Amino acid sequence: NEEASKLVQDLFMNDYFRVYTNEDIIGVELGAALKNIIALGAGALQGIGYGDNAKAALMTRGLAEISRLGVAFGADPITFLGLSGVGDLIVTCTSVHSRNWRAGHMLGKGNSLKEVLESMGMVVEGIATTKAAYELAKQKEIEMPITAAIYEVLYNGAKVEDTIASLMQRDGKAEA
């Protein structure tokens, strides 16, 4: 509802908080949820010692996965280039304040999922989101190798190092 969106925008905007509206509810919601999966992976990469280039590659290819799944459910692919896509992905994958990044970092350091959850003491949204996205991707036959790898770590006890190796050994292909 454009009128309601504008009203909420006007209520919240001020000198230090800028609000944008977006009619793509599906894209905004999926971007907000699915970025948590990629943040788990970004934290795990850093936890095992990978650097910024690996994280950037993960985030970029993760955004491609997010977009593929979103488009399959009717989202506008342009939404994922905005604040609820790239913007949210950047902060969640790079901030030590992100619960999902911290959980992934602990997994990368060798902690079990049980240990991670006990020490976090709060909800790590990306864990349940990984399962949901994995199942939705299978239903829609959408390729989401990063999500599948993180699913294997979370739900089947795969080692982070082994899942990275399996991702890197996939057949080469064109980016676009």
N, CA and C atoms as an extended XYZ file, in Angstrom:
528
Properties=species:S:1:pos:R:3:atomname:S:1:resname:S:1:resid:I:1 pbc="F F F"
N         0.859       -1.166        0.000 N   ASN     1
C         0.000        0.000        0.000 CA  ASN     1
C         0.906        1.231        0.000 C   ASN     1
N         0.876        1.936       -1.109 N   GLU     2
C         1.769        3.086       -1.271 CA  GLU     2
C         1.508        4.176       -0.234 C   GLU     2
N         0.256        4.417        0.082 N   GLU     3
C        -0.083        5.452        1.067 CA  GLU     3
C         0.461        5.094        2.453 C   GLU     3
N         0.276        3.837        2.853 N   ALA     4
C         0.782        3.395        4.150 CA  ALA     4
C         2.314        3.432        4.182 C   ALA     4
N         2.931        3.037        3.076 N   SER     5
C         4.397        3.074        2.992 CA  SER     5
C         4.923        4.489        3.182 C   SER     5
N         4.300        5.424        2.516 N   LYS     6
C         4.723        6.820        2.614 CA  LYS     6
C         4.529        7.361        4.030 C   LYS     6
N         3.417        6.972        4.672 N   LEU     7
C         3.156        7.408        6.043 CA  LEU     7
C         4.246        6.898        6.989 C   LEU     7
N         4.578        5.617        6.888 N   VAL     8
C         5.618        5.035        7.747 CA  VAL     8
C         6.967        5.684        7.446 C   VAL     8
N         7.254        5.892        6.187 N   GLN     9
C         8.498        6.559        5.805 CA  GLN     9
C         8.596        7.931        6.454 C   GLN     9
N         7.522        8.696        6.353 N   ASP    10
C         7.515       10.038        6.944 CA  ASP    10
C         7.656       10.000        8.468 C   ASP    10
N         7.057        9.008        9.115 N   LEU    11
C         7.142        8.894       10.568 CA  LEU    11
C         8.562        8.610       11.056 C   LEU    11
N         9.298        7.805       10.304 N   PHE    12
C        10.612        7.366       10.774 CA  PHE    12
C        11.783        8.187       10.263 C   PHE    12
N        11.637        8.873        9.151 N   MET    13
C        12.770        9.633        8.610 CA  MET    13
C        13.098       10.838        9.485 C   MET    13
N        14.390       11.047        9.670 N   ASN    14
C        14.852       12.213       10.417 CA  ASN    14
C        16.279       12.540        9.971 C   ASN    14
N        16.983       13.354       10.722 N   ASP    15
C        18.323       13.795       10.331 CA  ASP    15
C        19.364       12.675       10.332 C   ASP    15
N        19.111       11.577       11.026 N   TYR    16
C        20.097       10.508       11.116 CA  TYR    16
C        19.562        9.148       10.692 C   TYR    16
N        18.335        9.091       10.198 N   PHE    17
C        17.768        7.820        9.758 CA  PHE    17
C        16.969        8.046        8.480 C   PHE    17
N        17.482        7.490        7.379 N   ARG    18
C        16.837        7.652        6.082 CA  ARG    18
C        16.098        6.369        5.739 C   ARG    18
N        14.849        6.476        5.331 N   VAL    19
C        13.994        5.332        5.034 CA  VAL    19
C        13.574        5.374        3.570 C   VAL    19
N        13.672        4.232        2.914 N   TYR    20
C        13.212        4.090        1.538 CA  TYR    20
C        12.026        3.128        1.525 C   TYR    20
N        11.148        3.311        0.575 N   THR    21
C        10.033        2.376        0.412 CA  THR    21
C        10.365        1.425       -0.734 C   THR    21
N         9.673        0.300       -0.752 N   ASN    22
C         9.861       -0.682       -1.808 CA  ASN    22
C         8.578       -1.491       -1.925 C   ASN    22
N         8.040       -1.584       -3.110 N   GLU    23
C         6.799       -2.325       -3.325 CA  GLU    23
C         7.023       -3.835       -3.402 C   GLU    23
N         8.255       -4.270       -3.519 N   ASP    24
C         8.577       -5.690       -3.688 CA  ASP    24
C         8.687       -6.377       -2.325 C   ASP    24
N         7.559       -6.714       -1.763 N   ILE    25
C         7.524       -7.327       -0.428 CA  ILE    25
C         8.267       -8.660       -0.422 C   ILE    25
N         8.058       -9.472       -1.433 N   ILE    26
C         8.723      -10.782       -1.498 CA  ILE    26
C        10.240      -10.599       -1.517 C   ILE    26
N        10.725       -9.703       -2.370 N   GLY    27
C        12.165       -9.484       -2.471 CA  GLY    27
C        12.774       -8.933       -1.201 C   GLY    27
N        12.091       -7.983       -0.574 N   VAL    28
C        12.601       -7.393        0.663 CA  VAL    28
C        12.649       -8.452        1.771 C   VAL    28
N        11.584       -9.226        1.893 N   GLU    29
C        11.551      -10.246        2.951 CA  GLU    29
C        12.592      -11.336        2.715 C   GLU    29
N        12.706      -11.805        1.475 N   LEU    30
C        13.689      -12.857        1.203 CA  LEU    30
C        15.116      -12.337        1.341 C   LEU    30
N        15.376      -11.121        0.894 N   GLY    31
C        16.712      -10.555        1.069 CA  GLY    31
C        17.086      -10.466        2.538 C   GLY    31
N        16.140      -10.014        3.349 N   ALA    32
C        16.383       -9.871        4.792 CA  ALA    32
C        16.636      -11.209        5.465 C   ALA    32
N        15.977      -12.252        5.011 N   ALA    33
C        16.137      -13.568        5.630 CA  ALA    33
C        17.359      -14.310        5.098 C   ALA    33
N        17.512      -14.345        3.795 N   LEU    34
C        18.539      -15.195        3.184 CA  LEU    34
C        19.955      -14.685        3.395 C   LEU    34
N        20.120      -13.403        3.628 N   LYS    35
C        21.472      -12.882        3.874 CA  LYS    35
C        22.081      -13.499        5.120 C   LYS    35
N        21.245      -13.982        6.032 N   ASN    36
C        21.758      -14.603        7.256 CA  ASN    36
C        22.496      -15.914        6.968 C   ASN    36
N        22.089      -16.616        5.929 N   ILE    37
C        22.779      -17.841        5.527 CA  ILE    37
C        24.197      -17.493        5.079 C   ILE    37
N        24.296      -16.493        4.244 N   ILE    38
C        25.600      -16.097        3.712 CA  ILE    38
C        26.484      -15.548        4.828 C   ILE    38
N        25.894      -14.876        5.805 N   ALA    39
C        26.661      -14.368        6.949 CA  ALA    39
C        27.247      -15.518        7.766 C   ALA    39
N        26.509      -16.611        7.910 N   LEU    40
C        27.062      -17.790        8.581 CA  LEU    40
C        28.327      -18.250        7.840 C   LEU    40
N        28.237      -18.300        6.521 N   GLY    41
C        29.386      -18.713        5.716 CA  GLY    41
C        30.546      -17.738        5.813 C   GLY    41
N        30.241      -16.439        5.808 N   ALA    42
C        31.297      -15.425        5.905 CA  ALA    42
C        32.031      -15.542        7.238 C   ALA    42
N        31.285      -15.751        8.300 N   GLY    43
C        31.912      -15.925        9.604 CA  GLY    43
C        32.767      -17.185        9.646 C   GLY    43
N        32.252      -18.267        9.063 N   ALA    44
C        33.004      -19.535        9.043 CA  ALA    44
C        34.302      -19.374        8.261 C   ALA    44
N        34.244      -18.673        7.131 N   LEU    45
C        35.468      -18.432        6.353 CA  LEU    45
C        36.513      -17.712        7.186 C   LEU    45
N        36.090      -16.671        7.855 N   GLN    46
C        37.043      -15.927        8.675 CA  GLN    46
C        37.526      -16.776        9.849 C   GLN    46
N        36.644      -17.596       10.388 N   GLY    47
C        37.013      -18.454       11.506 CA  GLY    47
C        38.112      -19.443       11.172 C   GLY    47
N        38.141      -19.897        9.927 N   ILE    48
C        39.196      -20.850        9.558 CA  ILE    48
C        40.402      -20.165        8.915 C   ILE    48
N        40.329      -18.831        8.807 N   GLY    49
C        41.509      -18.101        8.387 CA  GLY    49
C        41.501      -17.533        6.980 C   GLY    49
N        40.404      -17.636        6.265 N   TYR    50
C        40.343      -17.027        4.935 CA  TYR    50
C        40.233      -15.519        5.076 C   TYR    50
N        40.621      -14.808        4.030 N   GLY    51
C        40.656      -13.351        4.086 CA  GLY    51
C        39.498      -12.682        3.370 C   GLY    51
N        39.705      -11.404        3.107 N   ASP    52
C        38.655      -10.560        2.540 CA  ASP    52
C        38.248      -10.963        1.128 C   ASP    52
N        39.197      -11.408        0.310 N   ASN    53
C        38.844      -11.807       -1.050 CA  ASN    53
C        37.892      -12.996       -1.052 C   ASN    53
N        38.142      -13.962       -0.194 N   ALA    54
C        37.255      -15.117       -0.101 CA  ALA    54
C        35.873      -14.682        0.375 C   ALA    54
N        35.850      -13.784        1.340 N   LYS    55
C        34.570      -13.289        1.849 CA  LYS    55
C        33.814      -12.530        0.766 C   LYS    55
N        34.514      -11.716        0.004 N   ALA    56
C        33.870      -10.973       -1.085 CA  ALA    56
C        33.298      -11.923       -2.136 C   ALA    56
N        34.049      -12.965       -2.473 N   ALA    57
C        33.560      -13.945       -3.446 CA  ALA    57
C        32.322      -14.660       -2.899 C   ALA    57
N        32.364      -15.040       -1.645 N   LEU    58
C        31.216      -15.709       -1.021 CA  LEU    58
C        29.991      -14.793       -1.029 C   LEU    58
N        30.185      -13.544       -0.671 N   MET    59
C        29.066      -12.603       -0.636 CA  MET    59
C        28.487      -12.383       -2.038 C   MET    59
N        29.356      -12.264       -3.027 N   THR    60
C        28.905      -12.029       -4.395 CA  THR    60
C        28.131      -13.227       -4.938 C   THR    60
N        28.693      -14.401       -4.761 N   ARG    61
C        28.002      -15.608       -5.241 CA  ARG    61
C        26.781      -15.907       -4.366 C   ARG    61
N        26.858      -15.564       -3.097 N   GLY    62
C        25.697      -15.721       -2.222 CA  GLY    62
C        24.548      -14.835       -2.660 C   GLY    62
N        24.865      -13.617       -3.083 N   LEU    63
C        23.835      -12.714       -3.585 CA  LEU    63
C        23.187      -13.288       -4.841 C   LEU    63
N        23.970      -13.948       -5.683 N   ALA    64
C        23.410      -14.595       -6.868 CA  ALA    64
C        22.408      -15.683       -6.456 C   ALA    64
N        22.743      -16.457       -5.420 N   GLU    65
C        21.822      -17.481       -4.919 CA  GLU    65
C        20.541      -16.857       -4.369 C   GLU    65
N        20.698      -15.818       -3.567 N   ILE    66
C        19.551      -15.127       -2.982 CA  ILE    66
C        18.624      -14.642       -4.095 C   ILE    66
N        19.215      -14.045       -5.108 N   SER    67
C        18.435      -13.510       -6.218 CA  SER    67
C        17.724      -14.617       -6.989 C   SER    67
N        18.414      -15.716       -7.250 N   ARG    68
C        17.787      -16.835       -7.980 CA  ARG    68
C        16.566      -17.354       -7.250 C   ARG    68
N        16.701      -17.564       -5.949 N   LEU    69
C        15.567      -18.071       -5.181 CA  LEU    69
C        14.457      -17.025       -5.126 C   LEU    69
N        14.829      -15.783       -4.895 N   GLY    70
C        13.830      -14.724       -4.825 CA  GLY    70
C        13.037      -14.580       -6.106 C   GLY    70
N        13.718      -14.573       -7.237 N   VAL    71
C        13.050      -14.437       -8.537 CA  VAL    71
C        12.094      -15.604       -8.769 C   VAL    71
N        12.484      -16.798       -8.328 N   ALA    72
C        11.614      -17.970       -8.485 CA  ALA    72
C        10.303      -17.809       -7.721 C   ALA    72
N        10.314      -16.968       -6.708 N   PHE    73
C         9.101      -16.728       -5.920 CA  PHE    73
C         8.432      -15.397       -6.279 C   PHE    73
N         8.892      -14.774       -7.356 N   GLY    74
C         8.232      -13.570       -7.845 CA  GLY    74
C         8.874      -12.257       -7.451 C   GLY    74
N        10.043      -12.288       -6.839 N   ALA    75
C        10.723      -11.041       -6.454 CA  ALA    75
C        11.320      -10.361       -7.679 C   ALA    75
N        11.474       -9.064       -7.580 N   ASP    76
C        12.141       -8.274       -8.611 CA  ASP    76
C        13.650       -8.379       -8.364 C   ASP    76
N        14.435       -8.834       -9.333 N   PRO    77
C        15.879       -8.990       -9.092 CA  PRO    77
C        16.575       -7.690       -8.710 C   PRO    77
N        16.035       -6.561       -9.107 N   ILE    78
C        16.635       -5.265       -8.770 CA  ILE    78
C        16.588       -5.020       -7.258 C   ILE    78
N        15.593       -5.562       -6.582 N   THR    79
C        15.481       -5.393       -5.126 CA  THR    79
C        16.752       -5.853       -4.421 C   THR    79
N        17.378       -6.910       -4.927 N   PHE    80
C        18.553       -7.470       -4.271 CA  PHE    80
C        19.802       -6.608       -4.465 C   PHE    80
N        19.702       -5.595       -5.307 N   LEU    81
C        20.804       -4.648       -5.468 CA  LEU    81
C        20.661       -3.456       -4.531 C   LEU    81
N        19.571       -3.403       -3.791 N   GLY    82
C        19.302       -2.282       -2.898 CA  GLY    82
C        19.664       -2.577       -1.456 C   GLY    82
N        19.081       -1.795       -0.576 N   LEU    83
C        19.403       -1.885        0.850 CA  LEU    83
C        19.031       -3.218        1.477 C   LEU    83
N        17.907       -3.809        1.058 N   SER    84
C        17.512       -5.095        1.652 CA  SER    84
C        18.197       -6.266        0.967 C   SER    84
N        19.050       -5.997        0.018 N   GLY    85
C        19.851       -7.016       -0.634 CA  GLY    85
C        21.310       -6.795       -0.303 C   GLY    85
N        21.999       -6.075       -1.190 N   VAL    86
C        23.425       -5.810       -1.000 CA  VAL    86
C        23.697       -5.097        0.323 C   VAL    86
N        22.907       -4.091        0.639 N   GLY    87
C        23.147       -3.322        1.861 CA  GLY    87
C        23.113       -4.180        3.113 C   GLY    87
N        22.050       -4.955        3.236 N   ASP    88
C        21.912       -5.826        4.404 CA  ASP    88
C        22.960       -6.932        4.394 C   ASP    88
N        23.266       -7.450        3.211 N   LEU    89
C        24.263       -8.512        3.086 CA  LEU    89
C        25.635       -8.030        3.548 C   LEU    89
N        26.025       -6.838        3.136 N   ILE    90
C        27.344       -6.313        3.508 CA  ILE    90
C        27.485       -6.209        5.017 C   ILE    90
N        26.525       -5.572        5.663 N   VAL    91
C        26.663       -5.371        7.107 CA  VAL    91
C        26.601       -6.694        7.866 C   VAL    91
N        25.740       -7.586        7.450 N   THR    92
C        25.580       -8.839        8.190 CA  THR    92
C        26.777       -9.764        7.995 C   THR    92
N        27.421       -9.691        6.842 N   CYS    93
C        28.571      -10.562        6.566 CA  CYS    93
C        29.903       -9.983        7.031 C   CYS    93
N        29.915       -8.741        7.469 N   THR    94
C        31.199       -8.128        7.830 CA  THR    94
C        31.264       -7.620        9.260 C   THR    94
N        30.171       -7.655        9.971 N   SER    95
C        30.147       -7.076       11.311 CA  SER    95
C        30.286       -8.140       12.403 C   SER    95
N        31.186       -7.892       13.329 N   VAL    96
C        31.315       -8.785       14.480 CA  VAL    96
C        30.083       -8.693       15.384 C   VAL    96
N        29.232       -7.719       15.143 N   HIS    97
C        28.002       -7.583       15.918 CA  HIS    97
C        26.868       -8.452       15.364 C   HIS    97
N        27.059       -9.032       14.200 N   SER    98
C        26.058       -9.898       13.582 CA  SER    98
C        26.059      -11.257       14.272 C   SER    98
N        24.907      -11.648       14.779 N   ARG    99
C        24.798      -12.967       15.422 CA  ARG    99
C        25.134      -14.085       14.450 C   ARG    99
N        24.683      -13.949       13.208 N   ASN   100
C        24.925      -14.991       12.215 CA  ASN   100
C        26.411      -15.079       11.865 C   ASN   100
N        27.055      -13.934       11.696 N   TRP   101
C        28.487      -13.939       11.433 CA  TRP   101
C        29.232      -14.579       12.606 C   TRP   101
N        28.886      -14.187       13.821 N   ARG   102
C        29.569      -14.733       15.010 CA  ARG   102
C        29.372      -16.235       15.122 C   ARG   102
N        28.154      -16.703       14.850 N   ALA   103
C        27.889      -18.144       14.906 CA  ALA   103
C        28.737      -18.869       13.859 C   ALA   103
N        28.785      -18.318       12.648 N   GLY   104
C        29.608      -18.920       11.603 CA  GLY   104
C        31.079      -18.917       11.970 C   GLY   104
N        31.528      -17.821       12.576 N   HIS   105
C        32.929      -17.717       12.998 CA  HIS   105
C        33.262      -18.830       14.001 C   HIS   105
N        32.371      -19.070       14.925 N   MET   106
C        32.591      -20.133       15.909 CA  MET   106
C        32.602      -21.506       15.239 C   MET   106
N        31.728      -21.716       14.261 N   LEU   107
C        31.739      -22.983       13.515 CA  LEU   107
C        33.069      -23.145       12.784 C   LEU   107
N        33.555      -22.063       12.191 N   GLY   108
C        34.836      -22.102       11.502 CA  GLY   108
C        36.006      -22.389       12.433 C   GLY   108
N        35.859      -21.985       13.679 N   LYS   109
C        36.890      -22.253       14.691 CA  LYS   109
C        36.819      -23.685       15.224 C   LYS   109
N        35.819      -24.445       14.768 N   GLY   110
C        35.733      -25.852       15.157 CA  GLY   110
C        34.688      -26.174       16.208 C   GLY   110
N        33.922      -25.192       16.643 N   ASN   111
C        32.864      -25.464       17.609 CA  ASN   111
C        31.719      -26.217       16.940 C   ASN   111
N        31.063      -27.067       17.704 N   SER   112
C        29.881      -27.760       17.191 CA  SER   112
C        28.708      -26.786       17.186 C   SER   112
N        27.680      -27.126       16.431 N   LEU   113
C        26.492      -26.277       16.402 CA  LEU   113
C        25.892      -26.163       17.795 C   LEU   113
N        25.887      -27.251       18.530 N   LYS   114
C        25.354      -27.220       19.895 CA  LYS   114
C        26.137      -26.241       20.762 C   LYS   114
N        27.453      -26.285       20.679 N   GLU   115
C        28.297      -25.355       21.446 CA  GLU   115
C        28.038      -23.909       21.043 C   GLU   115
N        27.889      -23.690       19.747 N   VAL   116
C        27.630      -22.342       19.244 CA  VAL   116
C        26.333      -21.807       19.828 C   VAL   116
N        25.278      -22.599       19.731 N   LEU   117
C        23.970      -22.147       20.206 CA  LEU   117
C        23.960      -21.919       21.712 C   LEU   117
N        24.630      -22.777       22.459 N   GLU   118
C        24.689      -22.605       23.912 CA  GLU   118
C        25.439      -21.334       24.284 C   GLU   118
N        26.514      -21.036       23.589 N   SER   119
C        27.298      -19.853       23.942 CA  SER   119
C        26.648      -18.565       23.437 C   SER   119
N        25.901      -18.639       22.346 N   MET   120
C        25.247      -17.443       21.810 CA  MET   120
C        24.127      -16.980       22.736 C   MET   120
N        23.328      -17.890       23.208 N   GLY   121
C        22.244      -17.536       24.114 CA  GLY   121
C        21.151      -16.690       23.480 C   GLY   121
N        21.099      -16.683       22.162 N   MET   122
C        20.060      -15.923       21.458 CA  MET   122
C        19.798      -16.596       20.109 C   MET   122
N        18.756      -16.183       19.460 N   VAL   123
C        18.383      -16.774       18.180 CA  VAL   123
C        19.413      -16.409       17.114 C   VAL   123
N        19.811      -17.406       16.346 N   VAL   124
C        20.662      -17.210       15.179 CA  VAL   124
C        19.778      -17.568       13.983 C   VAL   124
N        19.169      -16.539       13.393 N   GLU   125
C        18.137      -16.736       12.382 CA  GLU   125
C        18.593      -17.566       11.197 C   GLU   125
N        19.845      -17.446       10.833 N   GLY   126
C        20.356      -18.128        9.648 CA  GLY   126
C        20.306      -19.637        9.731 C   GLY   126
N        20.257      -20.184       10.927 N   ILE   127
C        20.246      -21.643       11.065 CA  ILE   127
C        18.934      -22.221       10.539 C   ILE   127
N        17.820      -21.726       11.017 N   ALA   128
C        16.520      -22.204       10.514 CA  ALA   128
C        16.305      -21.757        9.070 C   ALA   128
N        16.789      -20.574        8.733 N   THR   129
C        16.634      -20.065        7.369 CA  THR   129
C        17.382      -20.941        6.373 C   THR   129
N        18.535      -21.461        6.778 N   THR   130
C        19.295      -22.344        5.893 CA  THR   130
C        18.466      -23.570        5.535 C   THR   130
N        17.835      -24.162        6.517 N   LYS   131
C        17.014      -25.353        6.250 CA  LYS   131
C        15.849      -25.012        5.329 C   LYS   131
N        15.172      -23.923        5.604 N   ALA   132
C        14.025      -23.527        4.781 CA  ALA   132
C        14.461      -23.240        3.349 C   ALA   132
N        15.549      -22.483        3.180 N   ALA   133
C        16.023      -22.146        1.836 CA  ALA   133
C        16.493      -23.387        1.091 C   ALA   133
N        17.160      -24.279        1.788 N   TYR   134
C        17.633      -25.523        1.183 CA  TYR   134
C        16.447      -26.327        0.643 C   TYR   134
N        15.404      -26.438        1.453 N   GLU   135
C        14.217      -27.195        1.042 CA  GLU   135
C        13.470      -26.500       -0.094 C   GLU   135
N        13.351      -25.177       -0.030 N   LEU   136
C        12.685      -24.441       -1.107 CA  LEU   136
C        13.465      -24.557       -2.417 C   LEU   136
N        14.783      -24.484       -2.342 N   ALA   137
C        15.615      -24.611       -3.543 CA  ALA   137
C        15.445      -25.991       -4.169 C   ALA   137
N        15.373      -27.008       -3.342 N   LYS   138
C        15.152      -28.357       -3.875 CA  LYS   138
C        13.792      -28.454       -4.551 C   LYS   138
N        12.762      -27.896       -3.919 N   GLN   139
C        11.415      -27.926       -4.498 CA  GLN   139
C        11.373      -27.234       -5.850 C   GLN   139
N        12.033      -26.089       -5.944 N   LYS   140
C        12.001      -25.275       -7.166 CA  LYS   140
C        13.128      -25.642       -8.140 C   LYS   140
N        13.979      -26.605       -7.749 N   GLU   141
C        15.123      -27.032       -8.558 CA  GLU   141
C        16.039      -25.848       -8.907 C   GLU   141
N        16.392      -25.099       -7.868 N   ILE   142
C        17.260      -23.934       -8.012 CA  ILE   142
C        18.617      -24.268       -7.417 C   ILE   142
N        19.646      -23.978       -8.168 N   GLU   143
C        21.000      -24.263       -7.719 CA  GLU   143
C        21.415      -23.245       -6.661 C   GLU   143
N        21.709      -23.741       -5.462 N   MET   144
C        22.182      -22.899       -4.357 CA  MET   144
C        23.310      -23.642       -3.634 C   MET   144
N        24.482      -23.736       -4.278 N   PRO   145
C        25.564      -24.537       -3.692 CA  PRO   145
C        26.082      -24.028       -2.354 C   PRO   145
N        26.109      -22.725       -2.145 N   ILE   146
C        26.586      -22.198       -0.861 CA  ILE   146
C        25.598      -22.569        0.238 C   ILE   146
N        24.337      -22.369       -0.027 N   THR   147
C        23.302      -22.736        0.941 CA  THR   147
C        23.359      -24.227        1.242 C   THR   147
N        23.543      -25.048        0.198 N   ALA   148
C        23.627      -26.499        0.389 CA  ALA   148
C        24.841      -26.871        1.242 C   ALA   148
N        25.957      -26.184        1.017 N   ALA   149
C        27.165      -26.460        1.805 CA  ALA   149
C        26.950      -26.088        3.271 C   ALA   149
N        26.344      -24.943        3.511 N   ILE   150
C        26.088      -24.519        4.891 CA  ILE   150
C        25.074      -25.452        5.548 C   ILE   150
N        24.103      -25.909        4.783 N   TYR   151
C        23.142      -26.892        5.283 CA  TYR   151
C        23.886      -28.154        5.750 C   TYR   151
N        24.837      -28.608        4.959 N   GLU   152
C        25.605      -29.808        5.316 CA  GLU   152
C        26.369      -29.616        6.621 C   GLU   152
N        26.928      -28.432        6.813 N   VAL   153
C        27.652      -28.148        8.056 CA  VAL   153
C        26.687      -28.144        9.236 C   VAL   153
N        25.564      -27.454        9.082 N   LEU   154
C        24.624      -27.289       10.194 CA  LEU   154
C        23.856      -28.555       10.526 C   LEU   154
N        23.379      -29.248        9.514 N   TYR   155
C        22.422      -30.333        9.744 CA  TYR   155
C        22.999      -31.734        9.552 C   TYR   155
N        24.164      -31.851        8.929 N   ASN   156
C        24.750      -33.174        8.727 CA  ASN   156
C        26.155      -33.290        9.301 C   ASN   156
N        26.588      -32.259       10.030 N   GLY   157
C        27.870      -32.329       10.721 CA  GLY   157
C        29.092      -32.282        9.817 C   GLY   157
N        28.950      -31.813        8.588 N   ALA   158
C        30.105      -31.717        7.689 CA  ALA   158
C        31.095      -30.696        8.239 C   ALA   158
N        32.355      -30.910        7.942 N   LYS   159
C        33.395      -29.976        8.371 CA  LYS   159
C        33.434      -28.793        7.408 C   LYS   159
N        33.638      -27.609        7.964 N   VAL   160
C        33.684      -26.393        7.150 CA  VAL   160
C        34.734      -26.531        6.051 C   VAL   160
N        35.911      -27.016        6.389 N   GLU   161
C        36.989      -27.150        5.406 CA  GLU   161
C        36.576      -28.055        4.258 C   GLU   161
N        35.879      -29.157        4.564 N   ASP   162
C        35.462      -30.092        3.523 CA  ASP   162
C        34.406      -29.473        2.601 C   ASP   162
N        33.507      -28.678        3.178 N   THR   163
C        32.480      -28.065        2.337 CA  THR   163
C        33.083      -26.995        1.436 C   THR   163
N        34.085      -26.282        1.931 N   ILE   164
C        34.767      -25.297        1.090 CA  ILE   164
C        35.467      -26.018       -0.060 C   ILE   164
N        36.141      -27.111        0.257 N   ALA   165
C        36.826      -27.873       -0.794 CA  ALA   165
C        35.833      -28.365       -1.847 C   ALA   165
N        34.674      -28.835       -1.417 N   SER   166
C        33.687      -29.320       -2.395 CA  SER   166
C        33.144      -28.177       -3.248 C   SER   166
N        32.984      -26.999       -2.664 N   LEU   167
C        32.540      -25.844       -3.455 CA  LEU   167
C        33.605      -25.447       -4.482 C   LEU   167
N        34.848      -25.458       -4.067 N   MET   168
C        35.929      -25.039       -4.961 CA  MET   168
C        36.177      -26.050       -6.078 C   MET   168
N        35.811      -27.316       -5.872 N   GLN   169
C        36.064      -28.364       -6.862 CA  GLN   169
C        34.895      -28.571       -7.829 C   GLN   169
N        33.864      -27.724       -7.711 N   ARG   170
C        32.744      -27.817       -8.648 CA  ARG   170
C        33.229      -27.470      -10.050 C   ARG   170
N        32.540      -27.967      -11.056 N   ASP   171
C        32.878      -27.634      -12.440 CA  ASP   171
C        32.841      -26.137      -12.653 C   ASP   171
N        33.747      -25.641      -13.453 N   GLY   172
C        33.774      -24.223      -13.783 CA  GLY   172
C        32.612      -23.860      -14.690 C   GLY   172
N        32.210      -22.603      -14.620 N   LYS   173
C        31.127      -22.122      -15.499 CA  LYS   173
C        31.207      -20.613      -15.602 C   LYS   173
N        30.417      -20.049      -16.492 N   ALA   174
C        30.364      -18.596      -16.657 CA  ALA   174
C        29.643      -17.975      -15.481 C   ALA   174
N        30.054      -16.767      -15.114 N   GLU   175
C        29.420      -16.095      -13.974 CA  GLU   175
C        27.990      -15.698      -14.260 C   GLU   175
N        27.723      -15.141      -15.415 N   ALA   176
C        26.380      -14.627      -15.711 CA  ALA   176
C        25.496      -15.678      -16.367 C   ALA   176
